């Protein structure tokens, strides 16, 4: 996210998401966000009058939109879109990161949910909305590949839930085994949901 393309507000939301995914909400301070974003410290109160809660919620929203937009990119990368291929691409994003950069980062939505959702209702709502923003495009992609609409939402939830759990296990184990396992084991189940025509 180059500075020339985004103003300080957008950079701070992005930076908050990056720090939350690495350190969690509790360890992410407003000053650290400003430094990471290369933004003036005084701009925090200007852009986020609701303080840290507002910034966290906006970072969570950004993460949900980012994940939702990635679905179309994953589909474009597939020579022939299949549910298992889509899920493999979703998983590959994480295995590539972990194999090249280590296991420091996770999902900012999951981190915010674990850290703040029980104590901060607005963050719980933001996390639920972020997951919905991600689940919707996955379900739409599945429907586009021939999965009946009545199953697509449930399978999208299964895919995202399995991915989130595998991310946690990969970080704990410092190994991508859980990620490659869920991709391999869920793939046939996902492809079996496609209704063949003709």
TABEL-V342869 format. One record per residue. N is the residue number from 1. RES is the residue in one letter. PHI is phi in radians with two decimals (NA if undefined). Layout:
n=(N/N)
res=(RES/RES)
phi=(PHI/PHI)
This chain:
n=(1/2/3/4/5/6/7/8/9/10/11/12/13/14/15/16/17/18/19/20/21/22/23/24/25/26/27/28/29/30/31/32/33/34/35/36/37/38/39/40/41/42/43/44/45/46/47/48/49/50/51/52/53/54/55/56/57/58/59/60/61/62/63/64/65/66/67/68/69/70/71/72/73/74/75/76/77/78/79/80/81/82/83/84/85/86/87/88/89/90/91/92/93/94/95/96/97/98/99/100/101/102/103/104/105/106/107/108/109/110/111/112/113/114/115/116/117/118/119/120/121/122/123/124/125/126/127/128/129/130/131/132/133/134/135/136/137/138/139/140/141/142/143/144/145/146/147/148/149/150/151/152/153/154/155/156/157/158/159/160/161/162/163/164/165/166/167/168/169/170/171/172/173/174/175/176/177/178/179/180/181/182/183/184/185/186/187/188/189/190/191/192/193/194/195/196/197/198)
res=(X/X/X/X/X/X/X/X/X/X/X/X/X/X/X/X/X/X/X/X/X/X/X/X/X/X/X/X/X/X/X/X/X/X/X/X/X/X/X/X/X/X/X/X/X/X/X/X/X/X/X/X/X/X/X/X/X/X/X/X/X/X/X/X/X/X/X/X/X/X/X/X/X/X/X/X/X/X/X/X/X/X/X/X/X/X/X/X/X/X/X/X/X/X/X/X/X/X/X/X/X/X/X/X/X/X/X/X/X/X/X/X/X/X/X/X/X/X/X/X/X/X/X/X/X/X/X/X/X/X/X/X/X/X/X/X/X/X/X/X/X/X/X/X/X/X/X/X/X/X/X/X/X/X/X/X/X/X/X/X/X/X/X/X/X/X/X/X/X/X/X/X/X/X/X/X/X/X/X/X/X/X/X/X/X/X/X/X/X/X/X/X/X/X/X/X/X/X)
phi=(NA/-1.08/-1.05/-1.17/-1.62/-2.34/-1.34/-1.06/-1.09/-1.11/-1.13/-1.20/-1.11/-1.05/-1.09/-1.04/-1.07/-1.17/-1.25/-1.12/-1.17/-1.63/-1.97/1.52/-1.22/-1.04/-1.54/-1.70/-1.68/-1.08/-1.13/-1.09/-1.11/-1.07/-1.11/-1.04/-1.44/1.13/-1.96/-1.08/-1.01/-1.13/-1.31/-1.01/-1.17/-1.14/-1.46/-2.26/-1.10/-1.44/1.24/-1.06/-1.03/-1.10/-1.10/-1.05/-1.11/-1.23/-1.13/-1.11/-1.07/-1.03/-1.09/-1.11/-1.15/-1.05/-1.09/-1.10/-1.21/-1.12/-1.01/-1.10/-1.15/-1.08/-1.09/-1.10/-1.38/-1.65/-1.11/-2.39/-1.08/-2.37/-1.00/-1.16/-1.14/-1.07/-1.13/-1.07/-1.17/-1.05/-1.25/-1.06/-0.92/-1.42/-1.12/-1.08/-1.08/-1.17/-1.28/-1.70/-2.13/1.61/-1.82/-1.21/-1.79/-2.27/-1.49/-1.12/-1.18/-1.11/-1.08/-1.17/-1.11/-1.13/-1.34/-2.21/-1.08/-1.30/-1.67/-2.25/-1.05/-1.15/-1.26/-1.04/-1.11/-1.12/-1.17/-1.07/-1.13/-1.12/-1.11/-1.13/-1.13/-1.52/-1.12/-0.96/-1.11/-1.13/-1.08/-1.08/-1.12/-1.09/-1.05/-1.10/-1.65/1.82/-1.37/-0.98/-0.97/-1.20/-1.81/-1.06/-1.11/-1.15/-1.22/-1.08/-1.09/-1.07/-1.08/-1.21/-1.10/-1.13/-1.11/-1.07/-1.12/-1.18/-1.08/-1.07/-1.13/-1.07/-1.16/-1.18/-1.53/0.94/-2.74/-1.53/-0.89/-1.09/-1.17/-1.17/-1.17/-1.13/-1.11/-1.18/-1.37/-1.45/-0.87/-1.08/-1.10/-1.15/-1.16/-1.17/-1.42/-1.26/-1.52/-1.36/-1.97/1.40)
